Amino acid sequence: MHKLICFVTLVIALMPCAAQDDIKGVWRSSASQRTILVRERMSGQYECVIVSDEKDSSMVGFLLVRNLQFNHKRKLYNGVIYSPKHPEIVTSVTIKADPENRELTMVLQRMIFMHIRMHWERQPDKSIATDQTDKEQQAH
């Protein structure tokens, strides 16, 4: 019985850690006609890279979101997002995954009441290479 209690406690303790890995993968926004790859940069820290952009293919490889970390208390991710057209513009971003991890909602913090919401749908992994262009290096 003691082993069962220890096992259940361990599983429950690890659940938040497992849930945060569900954000990794390929996501598409039909509104922006852009596809991003969310990947783990270092333990517990994620980033989003543009892997396709139907409006402007020169954006491929751009590091869109950095320093994305899971907030266990609020059950969402916090980080910073860069404007692809104006990389000097940096805005706070909050990302929340739906319970089934099929959709991400990005909320860009603009002024007090003017937040911008973007919805991203999970895409099947198409073996997108994570080697990125010089744009990613310029973003660092």
C-alpha positions in Angstrom: 0.0 0.0 0.0 2.9 2.3 0.9 4.4 1.8 -2.6 1.1 2.6 -4.3 0.7 5.9 -2.4 4.3 6.8 -3.3 3.7 5.9 -7.0 0.4 8.0 -7.2 2.1 10.9 -5.4 5.0 10.8 -7.9 2.7 10.7 -10.9 0.7 13.6 -9.7 3.9 15.6 -8.9 5.2 15.0 -12.5 1.9 15.9 -14.3 2.6 19.7 -14.6 6.0 18.9 -16.0 4.6 16.6 -18.6 1.8 19.0 -19.6 4.2 21.8 -20.4 6.0 19.6 -23.1 2.7 19.4 -25.0 3.3 22.9 -26.5 6.3 21.6 -28.5 5.5 21.1 -32.2 4.2 22.8 -35.3 1.4 25.3 -35.1 -0.5 27.3 -37.8 -2.4 30.5 -37.7 -4.9 30.8 -40.6 -5.3 34.6 -39.8 -1.6 35.3 -40.4 -1.1 32.5 -42.8 2.1 31.6 -40.8 3.4 28.3 -39.4 5.6 28.2 -36.3 7.7 25.6 -34.7 7.7 25.6 -30.9 10.8 24.0 -29.5 12.6 23.7 -26.2 15.7 25.9 -26.2 16.9 24.8 -22.8 15.3 22.9 -19.9 12.0 24.6 -19.2 12.5 27.4 -21.7 10.9 27.5 -25.2 11.0 29.6 -28.3 8.9 29.9 -31.5 10.5 30.1 -34.9 8.6 30.9 -38.2 8.9 27.9 -40.5 6.5 29.1 -43.2 4.8 32.3 -44.1 2.5 32.4 -47.2 2.6 36.3 -47.3 6.3 36.8 -46.9 8.7 33.8 -47.3 11.6 36.0 -46.2 10.3 35.6 -42.6 11.1 31.9 -42.5 13.7 31.3 -39.7 12.7 34.4 -37.8 12.8 33.9 -34.0 9.3 35.1 -33.2 9.0 34.3 -29.4 11.8 34.0 -26.9 12.2 33.2 -23.2 8.9 31.3 -23.1 8.5 29.7 -19.6 5.7 27.7 -18.1 4.0 29.3 -15.1 2.7 26.4 -13.1 0.5 28.5 -10.9 -1.4 30.2 -13.8 -1.0 27.1 -16.2 0.2 29.2 -19.1 3.4 30.4 -20.7 5.0 33.8 -20.5 7.7 35.2 -22.8 8.4 38.0 -25.2 7.4 38.3 -28.9 9.2 40.2 -31.6 7.6 41.9 -34.6 8.7 40.2 -37.8 8.6 43.5 -39.7 10.2 45.5 -36.9 12.4 43.2 -34.8 13.3 46.1 -32.4 9.6 46.1 -31.2 9.3 43.7 -28.3 6.1 42.9 -26.5 5.1 40.6 -23.6 3.2 37.5 -24.7 1.1 35.0 -22.8 0.4 31.6 -24.4 -2.3 29.2 -23.2 -2.9 25.7 -24.7 -6.4 24.3 -24.7 -6.9 21.1 -22.6 -6.6 18.8 -25.6 -3.5 20.7 -26.8 -5.0 21.3 -30.2 -5.0 25.1 -30.1 -2.8 27.8 -28.6 -4.0 31.2 -27.8 -1.3 34.0 -27.8 -2.2 37.2 -26.1 0.0 40.2 -26.8 0.0 42.8 -24.1 -0.8 46.1 -25.7 -1.7 49.1 -23.6 -4.2 48.5 -20.8 -7.3 47.2 -22.6 -6.1 46.6 -26.2 -4.7 43.1 -26.1 -4.2 41.2 -29.3 -5.3 37.6 -29.5 -3.9 35.1 -32.1 -5.1 31.5 -32.4 -2.8 28.7 -33.6 -3.9 25.2 -34.5 -1.6 22.1 -34.0 -0.3 20.7 -37.3 0.9 17.2 -38.0 4.7 17.0 -37.6 6.1 17.3 -41.2 9.7 16.7 -40.1 10.5 20.3 -40.3 14.2 20.8 -39.9 15.2 23.0 -37.0 18.3 24.4 -38.8 17.3 28.0 -39.2 18.6 30.8 -41.4 20.7 33.8 -40.4 17.6 35.6 -39.2 17.5 33.5 -36.1 21.1 34.4 -35.4 20.4 38.1 -35.9 17.5 37.9 -33.4 19.9 36.7 -30.7 
